């Protein structure tokens, strides 16, 4: 059976993350997007060490949608180079069934 996929990404603010997340759910590329505010980041960018406040978005999907989800996320993301980490995960049967049901073809 197909595995669940967890995608980790960050945004500058919660409203943007929620808007992008809602579009991914509406397009059935994700079953759920959790937005976690209050993250502080230290990162290398164009030769400098930067600090900033961001929010984390955890996107729950299915493995076979990884490429389409990544492309949709890049197209909607305001960052020049968004972080998109695709992590196949071992979900329990009920969680996996819910994710598969919510990310498949729409019911007829």
Rosetta constraint file for C-alpha pairs under 8 A:
AtomPair CA 2 CA 62 HARMONIC 7.10 0.50
AtomPair CA 2 CA 63 HARMONIC 6.76 0.50
AtomPair CA 2 CA 64 HARMONIC 7.69 0.50
AtomPair CA 3 CA 62 HARMONIC 6.15 0.50
AtomPair CA 3 CA 63 HARMONIC 5.75 0.50
AtomPair CA 3 CA 88 HARMONIC 6.60 0.50
AtomPair CA 3 CA 89 HARMONIC 6.63 0.50
AtomPair CA 3 CA 90 HARMONIC 6.64 0.50
AtomPair CA 3 CA 91 HARMONIC 7.44 0.50
AtomPair CA 3 CA 96 HARMONIC 7.19 0.50
AtomPair CA 4 CA 60 HARMONIC 7.30 0.50
AtomPair CA 4 CA 61 HARMONIC 5.92 0.50
AtomPair CA 4 CA 62 HARMONIC 4.46 0.50
AtomPair CA 4 CA 63 HARMONIC 5.73 0.50
AtomPair CA 4 CA 88 HARMONIC 5.96 0.50
AtomPair CA 4 CA 89 HARMONIC 5.53 0.50
AtomPair CA 4 CA 90 HARMONIC 6.64 0.50
AtomPair CA 4 CA 91 HARMONIC 6.31 0.50
AtomPair CA 4 CA 96 HARMONIC 6.02 0.50
AtomPair CA 4 CA 99 HARMONIC 7.14 0.50
AtomPair CA 4 CA 100 HARMONIC 7.92 0.50
AtomPair CA 5 CA 60 HARMONIC 5.97 0.50
AtomPair CA 5 CA 61 HARMONIC 4.96 0.50
AtomPair CA 5 CA 62 HARMONIC 4.76 0.50
AtomPair CA 5 CA 63 HARMONIC 5.03 0.50
AtomPair CA 5 CA 66 HARMONIC 7.45 0.50
AtomPair CA 5 CA 86 HARMONIC 6.74 0.50
AtomPair CA 5 CA 87 HARMONIC 5.71 0.50
AtomPair CA 5 CA 88 HARMONIC 4.44 0.50
AtomPair CA 5 CA 89 HARMONIC 5.72 0.50
AtomPair CA 6 CA 58 HARMONIC 6.59 0.50
AtomPair CA 6 CA 59 HARMONIC 5.57 0.50
AtomPair CA 6 CA 60 HARMONIC 4.90 0.50
AtomPair CA 6 CA 61 HARMONIC 6.26 0.50
AtomPair CA 6 CA 62 HARMONIC 7.95 0.50
AtomPair CA 6 CA 86 HARMONIC 6.02 0.50
AtomPair CA 6 CA 87 HARMONIC 5.07 0.50
AtomPair CA 6 CA 88 HARMONIC 6.14 0.50
AtomPair CA 6 CA 89 HARMONIC 6.61 0.50
AtomPair CA 7 CA 58 HARMONIC 5.69 0.50
AtomPair CA 7 CA 59 HARMONIC 4.87 0.50
AtomPair CA 7 CA 60 HARMONIC 6.62 0.50
AtomPair CA 7 CA 61 HARMONIC 7.77 0.50
AtomPair CA 7 CA 84 HARMONIC 6.54 0.50
AtomPair CA 7 CA 85 HARMONIC 5.42 0.50
AtomPair CA 7 CA 86 HARMONIC 4.58 0.50
AtomPair CA 7 CA 87 HARMONIC 6.00 0.50
AtomPair CA 8 CA 56 HARMONIC 7.20 0.50
AtomPair CA 8 CA 57 HARMONIC 6.04 0.50
AtomPair CA 8 CA 58 HARMONIC 4.95 0.50
AtomPair CA 8 CA 59 HARMONIC 6.51 0.50
AtomPair CA 8 CA 83 HARMONIC 7.56 0.50
AtomPair CA 8 CA 84 HARMONIC 5.88 0.50
AtomPair CA 8 CA 85 HARMONIC 5.08 0.50
AtomPair CA 8 CA 86 HARMONIC 6.68 0.50
AtomPair CA 8 CA 87 HARMONIC 7.83 0.50
AtomPair CA 9 CA 56 HARMONIC 5.98 0.50
AtomPair CA 9 CA 57 HARMONIC 5.31 0.50
AtomPair CA 9 CA 58 HARMONIC 6.63 0.50
AtomPair CA 9 CA 82 HARMONIC 7.12 0.50
AtomPair CA 9 CA 83 HARMONIC 5.30 0.50
AtomPair CA 9 CA 84 HARMONIC 5.10 0.50
AtomPair CA 9 CA 85 HARMONIC 6.65 0.50
AtomPair CA 10 CA 17 HARMONIC 7.82 0.50
AtomPair CA 10 CA 54 HARMONIC 6.42 0.50
AtomPair CA 10 CA 55 HARMONIC 5.55 0.50
AtomPair CA 10 CA 56 HARMONIC 4.53 0.50
AtomPair CA 10 CA 57 HARMONIC 5.71 0.50
AtomPair CA 10 CA 82 HARMONIC 7.27 0.50
AtomPair CA 10 CA 83 HARMONIC 6.61 0.50
AtomPair CA 11 CA 16 HARMONIC 6.98 0.50
AtomPair CA 11 CA 17 HARMONIC 5.86 0.50
AtomPair CA 11 CA 54 HARMONIC 5.58 0.50
AtomPair CA 11 CA 55 HARMONIC 5.33 0.50
AtomPair CA 11 CA 56 HARMONIC 6.54 0.50
AtomPair CA 11 CA 57 HARMONIC 7.40 0.50
AtomPair CA 11 CA 77 HARMONIC 7.97 0.50
AtomPair CA 11 CA 78 HARMONIC 7.99 0.50
AtomPair CA 11 CA 79 HARMONIC 7.69 0.50
AtomPair CA 12 CA 16 HARMONIC 7.53 0.50
AtomPair CA 12 CA 17 HARMONIC 7.99 0.50
AtomPair CA 12 CA 53 HARMONIC 6.81 0.50
AtomPair CA 12 CA 54 HARMONIC 4.61 0.50
AtomPair CA 12 CA 55 HARMONIC 6.22 0.50
AtomPair CA 13 CA 17 HARMONIC 6.47 0.50
AtomPair CA 13 CA 37 HARMONIC 7.57 0.50
AtomPair CA 13 CA 54 HARMONIC 6.04 0.50
AtomPair CA 13 CA 55 HARMONIC 5.88 0.50
AtomPair CA 14 CA 18 HARMONIC 5.98 0.50
AtomPair CA 14 CA 35 HARMONIC 6.69 0.50
AtomPair CA 14 CA 36 HARMONIC 7.72 0.50
AtomPair CA 14 CA 37 HARMONIC 6.33 0.50
AtomPair CA 14 CA 55 HARMONIC 6.11 0.50
AtomPair CA 15 CA 19 HARMONIC 6.11 0.50
AtomPair CA 16 CA 20 HARMONIC 6.15 0.50
AtomPair CA 17 CA 21 HARMONIC 5.88 0.50
AtomPair CA 17 CA 35 HARMONIC 6.66 0.50
AtomPair CA 17 CA 55 HARMONIC 7.60 0.50
AtomPair CA 17 CA 57 HARMONIC 6.62 0.50
AtomPair CA 18 CA 22 HARMONIC 5.94 0.50
AtomPair CA 18 CA 33 HARMONIC 7.82 0.50
AtomPair CA 18 CA 35 HARMONIC 6.78 0.50
AtomPair CA 19 CA 23 HARMONIC 6.38 0.50
AtomPair CA 20 CA 24 HARMONIC 6.35 0.50
AtomPair CA 20 CA 73 HARMONIC 7.55 0.50
AtomPair CA 20 CA 76 HARMONIC 6.45 0.50
AtomPair CA 20 CA 77 HARMONIC 7.36 0.50
AtomPair CA 21 CA 25 HARMONIC 6.29 0.50
AtomPair CA 21 CA 32 HARMONIC 7.71 0.50
AtomPair CA 21 CA 33 HARMONIC 5.50 0.50
AtomPair CA 21 CA 57 HARMONIC 7.98 0.50
AtomPair CA 21 CA 59 HARMONIC 7.67 0.50
AtomPair CA 22 CA 26 HARMONIC 6.04 0.50
AtomPair CA 22 CA 33 HARMONIC 7.65 0.50
AtomPair CA 23 CA 27 HARMONIC 6.09 0.50
AtomPair CA 24 CA 28 HARMONIC 6.26 0.50
AtomPair CA 24 CA 29 HARMONIC 5.27 0.50
AtomPair CA 24 CA 30 HARMONIC 5.55 0.50
AtomPair CA 24 CA 69 HARMONIC 7.72 0.50
AtomPair CA 24 CA 72 HARMONIC 7.63 0.50
AtomPair CA 24 CA 73 HARMONIC 7.83 0.50
AtomPair CA 25 CA 29 HARMONIC 5.90 0.50
AtomPair CA 25 CA 30 HARMONIC 4.75 0.50
AtomPair CA 25 CA 31 HARMONIC 5.72 0.50
AtomPair CA 25 CA 32 HARMONIC 6.34 0.50
AtomPair CA 25 CA 33 HARMONIC 7.59 0.50
AtomPair CA 28 CA 102 HARMONIC 6.39 0.50
AtomPair CA 28 CA 103 HARMONIC 4.56 0.50
AtomPair CA 28 CA 104 HARMONIC 6.74 0.50
AtomPair CA 28 CA 105 HARMONIC 7.67 0.50
AtomPair CA 28 CA 106 HARMONIC 7.80 0.50
AtomPair CA 29 CA 61 HARMONIC 6.56 0.50
AtomPair CA 29 CA 65 HARMONIC 6.64 0.50
AtomPair CA 29 CA 68 HARMONIC 7.57 0.50
AtomPair CA 29 CA 69 HARMONIC 5.82 0.50
AtomPair CA 29 CA 103 HARMONIC 5.54 0.50
AtomPair CA 30 CA 59 HARMONIC 6.36 0.50
AtomPair CA 30 CA 60 HARMONIC 5.58 0.50
AtomPair CA 30 CA 61 HARMONIC 4.64 0.50
AtomPair CA 30 CA 62 HARMONIC 7.78 0.50
AtomPair CA 30 CA 69 HARMONIC 7.74 0.50
AtomPair CA 30 CA 99 HARMONIC 7.74 0.50
AtomPair CA 30 CA 102 HARMONIC 7.36 0.50
AtomPair CA 30 CA 103 HARMONIC 5.81 0.50
AtomPair CA 31 CA 59 HARMONIC 7.77 0.50
AtomPair CA 31 CA 60 HARMONIC 5.70 0.50
AtomPair CA 31 CA 61 HARMONIC 5.77 0.50
AtomPair CA 31 CA 98 HARMONIC 7.79 0.50
AtomPair CA 31 CA 99 HARMONIC 5.41 0.50
AtomPair CA 31 CA 102 HARMONIC 5.17 0.50
AtomPair CA 31 CA 103 HARMONIC 5.78 0.50
AtomPair CA 32 CA 59 HARMONIC 6.07 0.50
AtomPair CA 32 CA 60 HARMONIC 5.35 0.50
AtomPair CA 32 CA 61 HARMONIC 7.53 0.50
AtomPair CA 33 CA 57 HARMONIC 6.38 0.50
AtomPair CA 33 CA 58 HARMONIC 5.51 0.50
AtomPair CA 33 CA 59 HARMONIC 4.48 0.50
AtomPair CA 33 CA 60 HARMONIC 6.24 0.50
AtomPair CA 34 CA 56 HARMONIC 7.95 0.50
AtomPair CA 34 CA 57 HARMONIC 5.49 0.50
AtomPair CA 34 CA 58 HARMONIC 5.08 0.50
AtomPair CA 34 CA 59 HARMONIC 6.57 0.50
AtomPair CA 35 CA 55 HARMONIC 6.66 0.50
AtomPair CA 35 CA 56 HARMONIC 5.72 0.50
AtomPair CA 35 CA 57 HARMONIC 4.53 0.50
AtomPair CA 35 CA 58 HARMONIC 6.61 0.50
AtomPair CA 36 CA 55 HARMONIC 5.48 0.50
AtomPair CA 36 CA 56 HARMONIC 5.04 0.50
AtomPair CA 36 CA 57 HARMONIC 6.31 0.50
AtomPair CA 37 CA 54 HARMONIC 6.86 0.50
AtomPair CA 37 CA 55 HARMONIC 4.35 0.50
AtomPair CA 37 CA 56 HARMONIC 6.49 0.50
AtomPair CA 38 CA 53 HARMONIC 6.83 0.50
AtomPair CA 38 CA 54 HARMONIC 6.57 0.50
AtomPair CA 38 CA 55 HARMONIC 6.03 0.50
AtomPair CA 39 CA 53 HARMONIC 5.79 0.50
AtomPair CA 39 CA 54 HARMONIC 5.24 0.50
AtomPair CA 39 CA 55 HARMONIC 5.51 0.50
AtomPair CA 39 CA 56 HARMONIC 6.98 0.50
AtomPair CA 40 CA 51 HARMONIC 7.30 0.50
AtomPair CA 40 CA 52 HARMONIC 5.80 0.50
AtomPair CA 40 CA 53 HARMONIC 4.51 0.50
AtomPair CA 40 CA 54 HARMONIC 6.06 0.50
AtomPair CA 41 CA 50 HARMONIC 7.98 0.50
AtomPair CA 41 CA 51 HARMONIC 5.50 0.50
AtomPair CA 41 CA 52 HARMONIC 5.26 0.50
AtomPair CA 41 CA 53 HARMONIC 6.07 0.50
AtomPair CA 41 CA 54 HARMONIC 6.91 0.50
AtomPair CA 42 CA 49 HARMONIC 6.93 0.50
AtomPair CA 42 CA 50 HARMONIC 5.63 0.50
AtomPair CA 42 CA 51 HARMONIC 4.50 0.50
AtomPair CA 42 CA 52 HARMONIC 6.70 0.50
AtomPair CA 43 CA 49 HARMONIC 5.66 0.50
AtomPair CA 43 CA 50 HARMONIC 5.34 0.50
AtomPair CA 43 CA 51 HARMONIC 6.48 0.50
AtomPair CA 44 CA 48 HARMONIC 5.63 0.50
AtomPair CA 44 CA 49 HARMONIC 4.55 0.50
AtomPair CA 44 CA 50 HARMONIC 6.08 0.50
AtomPair CA 45 CA 49 HARMONIC 6.32 0.50
AtomPair CA 45 CA 50 HARMONIC 6.73 0.50
AtomPair CA 60 CA 99 HARMONIC 7.16 0.50
AtomPair CA 61 CA 65 HARMONIC 7.09 0.50
AtomPair CA 61 CA 66 HARMONIC 7.89 0.50
AtomPair CA 61 CA 99 HARMONIC 6.06 0.50
AtomPair CA 61 CA 100 HARMONIC 7.57 0.50
AtomPair CA 61 CA 103 HARMONIC 6.69 0.50
AtomPair CA 62 CA 66 HARMONIC 7.02 0.50
AtomPair CA 62 CA 99 HARMONIC 6.80 0.50
AtomPair CA 62 CA 100 HARMONIC 6.49 0.50
AtomPair CA 62 CA 103 HARMONIC 7.19 0.50
AtomPair CA 63 CA 88 HARMONIC 6.55 0.50
AtomPair CA 65 CA 69 HARMONIC 5.71 0.50
AtomPair CA 66 CA 70 HARMONIC 5.96 0.50
AtomPair CA 66 CA 86 HARMONIC 7.11 0.50
AtomPair CA 67 CA 71 HARMONIC 6.17 0.50
AtomPair CA 68 CA 72 HARMONIC 6.11 0.50
AtomPair CA 69 CA 73 HARMONIC 5.99 0.50
AtomPair CA 70 CA 74 HARMONIC 6.16 0.50
AtomPair CA 70 CA 84 HARMONIC 7.00 0.50
AtomPair CA 71 CA 75 HARMONIC 6.16 0.50
AtomPair CA 72 CA 76 HARMONIC 6.24 0.50
AtomPair CA 73 CA 77 HARMONIC 5.80 0.50
AtomPair CA 74 CA 82 HARMONIC 6.84 0.50
AtomPair CA 77 CA 82 HARMONIC 6.79 0.50
AtomPair CA 78 CA 82 HARMONIC 7.83 0.50
AtomPair CA 91 CA 95 HARMONIC 6.02 0.50
AtomPair CA 91 CA 96 HARMONIC 5.62 0.50
AtomPair CA 92 CA 96 HARMONIC 6.09 0.50
AtomPair CA 93 CA 97 HARMONIC 6.04 0.50
AtomPair CA 94 CA 98 HARMONIC 6.22 0.50
AtomPair CA 95 CA 99 HARMONIC 6.23 0.50
AtomPair CA 96 CA 100 HARMONIC 6.08 0.50
AtomPair CA 97 CA 101 HARMONIC 6.04 0.50
AtomPair CA 98 CA 102 HARMONIC 6.15 0.50
AtomPair CA 99 CA 103 HARMONIC 6.09 0.50
AtomPair CA 100 CA 104 HARMONIC 5.92 0.50
